[in-house]
Amino acid sequence: MTKPILIIGGRGKTGSRVADRLEARGLPVRLGSRATGFDWTDRGTWAAALEGAASAYITYYPDIAIKGAAETVGALAELAVSLGVKRLVLLSGRGEPEAQRAEQQLIASGAEWTIARASWFNQNFDEGQFLDMVLSGEVALPVDKVREPFVDVDDIADVVVAALTDTRHVGEIYELTGPRLLTFADAVAEINRAAGTTVGFRTMPAHEFLDWLAHSEVPDEIAGLLEELFSVVLDGRNESLADGVERALGRQPKDFADFARHAAAKGAWRQAA
Ligand SMILES: NC(=O)c1ccc[n+]([C@@H]2O[C@H](COP(=O)([O-])OP(=O)(O)OC[C@H]3O[C@@H](n4cnc5c(N)ncnc54)[C@H](OP(=O)(O)O)[C@@H]3O)[C@@H](O)[C@H]2O)c1
């Protein structure tokens, strides 16, 4: 019997797409999720998920950029190798010091490894943390003119599936970006163009953002993470395009405008202003 491929975060934005693609190819998949007993915060649950798997796709929760992620991912990778899981594919983040430390831990595990080092996702706007703001009619964030090469999670999923199924990708770090640099205001404008909405964008002053975080119900560790993402990771260090999608798949990445058209057609922003 063919051993299953473990997808940690198998119900998440990238994991669910990876699972769908593998299943469509007739490959056996095992979902790593709290629903199936896997919990990042309880190491006692890890072995049951890993045991008997051929390979694993690792998405770390809550965020690969958060302090301590590297040690935790390293511990999981080491356990995986000791249990005979041969290949590990890690979803990482671009220009994030803790994520790059996690990559080193993965590499040190002795597994056949591939790293999908992604920029910010298009799907943050229709499935992730920016959706509520879009629906409220205003995206207000502490960013101004910095441009981000938003990447589509469908492209990430295609790269991850390739890495899980083809030895050609072993030992590769794929920097995954979209084909265009956009400011957050540009991204909102693309959404308006596609969905016929009039969502605004406002640069929120840093003090207002910190004040909002302090008074929000966002847990402290996530608040700290958001502060770091917006003040450190969005300092312009990621204002460049990378060729990871083309190198891995031999095709161009999907443009934000195409993502916005598809999401609008699905009704993602129907309730927006
Ligand atoms: N968003 C971006 O722009 C971006 C960019 C680069 C990298 N990343 C990285 O992408 C990763 C997230 O991947 P994603 O967006 O595909 O996933 P996601 O949509 O954020 O889903 C994460 C999954 O984690 C699971 N989860 C929650 N608490 C958990 C726990 N205690 N133990 C185990 N699982 C838990 C949830 O599944 P269940 O409810 O089924 O347990 C959820 O489906 C993060 O590490 C992030 O740093 C994100």
The ligand as a Gaussian input file, in Angstrom:
#p B3LYP/6-31G(d) Opt

LIG

0 1
 N       -0.652000      34.809000       4.904000
 C        0.468000      35.138000       4.310000
 O        0.553000      36.141000       3.585000
 C        1.714000      34.279000       4.519000
 C        2.870000      34.547000       3.782000
 C        3.989000      33.711000       3.937000
 C        3.942000      32.644000       4.819000
 N        2.806000      32.420000       5.545000
 C        2.768000      31.288000       6.486000
 O        1.740000      30.398000       6.107000
 C        1.417000      29.582000       7.229000
 C       -0.083000      29.376000       7.272000
 O       -0.448000      28.637000       6.137000
 P       -1.908000      28.727000       5.545000
 O       -2.237000      30.164000       5.281000
 O       -1.981000      27.753000       4.438000
 O       -2.763000      28.200000       6.758000
 P       -4.057000      28.871000       7.422000
 O       -5.078000      29.113000       6.379000
 O       -3.583000      30.018000       8.273000
 O       -4.554000      27.674000       8.313000
 C       -3.822000      27.256000       9.400000
 C       -4.418000      26.005000       9.968000
 O       -3.802000      25.827000      11.240000
 C       -4.651000      25.014000      11.978000
 N       -4.418000      25.235000      13.408000
 C       -4.847000      26.226000      14.217000
 N       -4.384000      26.041000      15.465000
 C       -3.643000      24.903000      15.427000
 C       -2.916000      24.162000      16.392000
 N       -2.824000      24.560000      17.663000
 N       -2.296000      23.028000      16.002000
 C       -2.384000      22.577000      14.739000
 N       -3.031000      23.234000      13.771000
 C       -3.664000      24.380000      14.116000
 C       -6.074000      25.285000      11.539000
 O       -6.617000      24.046000      11.191000
 P       -7.570000      23.164000      12.134000
 O       -8.666000      24.088000      12.624000
 O       -8.013000      22.102000      11.199000
 O       -6.702000      22.637000      13.251000
 C       -5.901000      26.081000      10.232000
 O       -6.592000      25.496000       9.161000
 C        1.935000      30.327000       8.468000
 O        3.022000      29.633000       9.004000
 C        2.388000      31.673000       7.896000
 O        3.485000      32.178000       8.601000
 C        1.694000      33.194000       5.402000

